């Protein structure tokens, strides 16, 4: 299994670019982690899917804290919905990590691609 400490180090510039793009998408559309960061890490830095997913989750600590703090003074956060989604999401993350460690990396990539295509098609045809 891959270990982030054994991977070759990548240039800081792609990481900074990924951060800016994911921050913009997070602020504008509420997305950034899995939809933006994971594919870009895999494409631009050749990071393996498992490490890209775990790295993406770690970045959410920073972006979610700052985003929440900036929006907290407005009426834009539905706190009840946030808790009702967030609490079960913790359970989902634990289950997802269990499966992610056991599934072949190729399956993860294919499944993710199919999910993104399906969501994209749904959004396009919902217009």
C-alpha positions as CSV (number, residue, x, y, z in Angstrom):
1,X,0.0,0.0,0.0
2,X,1.2,3.5,-0.8
3,X,2.7,5.7,1.9
4,X,2.8,9.4,1.5
5,X,6.3,9.5,3.1
6,X,7.7,7.2,0.4
7,X,6.4,9.2,-2.6
8,X,8.6,11.6,-4.5
9,X,8.1,15.2,-3.5
10,X,6.2,17.3,-6.0
11,X,6.8,21.0,-6.9
12,X,4.9,23.4,-4.7
13,X,3.5,25.3,-7.7
14,X,0.9,22.7,-8.7
15,X,-0.2,22.4,-5.1
16,X,-0.7,26.1,-4.8
17,X,-2.6,26.2,-8.0
18,X,-4.8,23.3,-6.9
19,X,-5.4,25.1,-3.6
20,X,-6.5,28.3,-5.4
21,X,-8.8,26.5,-7.8
22,X,-10.4,24.4,-5.1
23,X,-10.9,27.4,-2.8
24,X,-12.6,29.3,-5.6
25,X,-14.9,26.3,-6.3
26,X,-15.6,25.8,-2.6
27,X,-16.7,29.4,-2.2
28,X,-18.7,29.5,-5.4
29,X,-20.3,26.1,-5.5
30,X,-19.7,24.4,-2.2
31,X,-17.3,21.9,-3.7
32,X,-13.6,21.5,-3.7
33,X,-12.4,18.4,-2.0
34,X,-13.2,15.2,-3.8
35,X,-14.5,16.9,-7.0
36,X,-11.6,19.3,-7.6
37,X,-8.6,18.4,-5.4
38,X,-8.5,14.6,-5.8
39,X,-8.5,14.6,-9.7
40,X,-6.1,17.4,-9.9
41,X,-3.7,15.8,-7.4
42,X,-3.8,12.6,-9.4
43,X,-3.4,14.4,-12.8
44,X,-0.9,17.1,-12.0
45,X,1.2,15.4,-9.3
46,X,0.7,11.7,-10.1
47,X,-0.5,11.1,-6.5
48,X,-2.0,7.7,-6.0
49,X,-5.8,7.8,-5.4
50,X,-5.8,6.7,-1.8
51,X,-3.2,9.4,-0.8
52,X,-5.0,12.0,-2.9
53,X,-8.3,11.2,-1.2
54,X,-6.7,11.4,2.3
55,X,-4.8,14.6,1.5
56,X,-8.1,16.1,0.2
57,X,-9.8,15.3,3.4
58,X,-7.0,17.0,5.4
59,X,-7.4,20.2,3.3
60,X,-11.0,20.4,4.2
61,X,-10.1,21.2,7.8
62,X,-8.6,24.5,6.7
63,X,-11.2,25.4,4.0
64,X,-14.2,24.5,6.0
65,X,-13.1,26.4,9.1
66,X,-12.3,29.6,7.2
67,X,-15.5,29.3,5.0
68,X,-17.7,28.7,8.0
69,X,-16.1,31.6,10.0
70,X,-16.7,33.9,7.0
71,X,-20.3,32.9,6.5
72,X,-21.1,32.6,10.2
73,X,-22.1,36.3,10.5
74,X,-24.6,36.0,7.7
75,X,-27.9,34.2,7.4
76,X,-26.4,31.9,4.7
77,X,-25.8,28.8,6.9
78,X,-28.6,26.5,7.8
79,X,-27.1,25.2,11.0
80,X,-29.7,22.5,11.6
81,X,-29.1,21.1,8.1
82,X,-25.4,21.3,8.6
83,X,-25.6,19.2,11.8
84,X,-28.1,16.8,10.3
85,X,-25.8,16.2,7.3
86,X,-22.5,16.5,9.1
87,X,-23.1,14.0,11.9
88,X,-24.1,11.1,9.6
89,X,-21.3,12.2,7.2
90,X,-18.9,11.2,10.0
91,X,-20.3,7.7,9.9
92,X,-20.1,7.7,6.1
93,X,-16.4,8.7,6.2
94,X,-15.6,5.9,8.6
95,X,-17.4,3.4,6.3
96,X,-15.8,4.9,3.2
97,X,-12.3,4.6,4.7
98,X,-13.0,1.0,5.4
99,X,-13.9,0.3,1.8
100,X,-11.4,2.6,0.3
101,X,-8.6,0.6,1.9
102,X,-9.9,-2.7,0.5
103,X,-10.9,-1.8,-3.0
104,X,-8.4,-1.8,-5.9
105,X,-7.3,1.7,-6.8
106,X,-8.6,1.2,-10.4
107,X,-12.1,0.6,-9.1
108,X,-11.9,3.8,-7.0
109,X,-10.9,5.8,-10.1
110,X,-13.6,4.3,-12.3
111,X,-16.3,4.6,-9.6
112,X,-15.4,8.2,-9.0
113,X,-15.4,9.0,-12.7
114,X,-18.9,7.4,-13.2
115,X,-20.2,9.4,-10.2
116,X,-18.9,12.7,-11.5
117,X,-20.3,12.0,-15.0
118,X,-23.6,11.1,-13.5
119,X,-23.8,14.2,-11.4
120,X,-22.7,16.4,-14.4
121,X,-25.4,14.9,-16.6
122,X,-28.0,15.4,-13.9
123,X,-27.0,19.1,-13.5
124,X,-27.0,19.7,-17.3
125,X,-30.4,18.2,-17.9
126,X,-31.9,19.8,-14.8
127,X,-31.6,23.2,-16.5
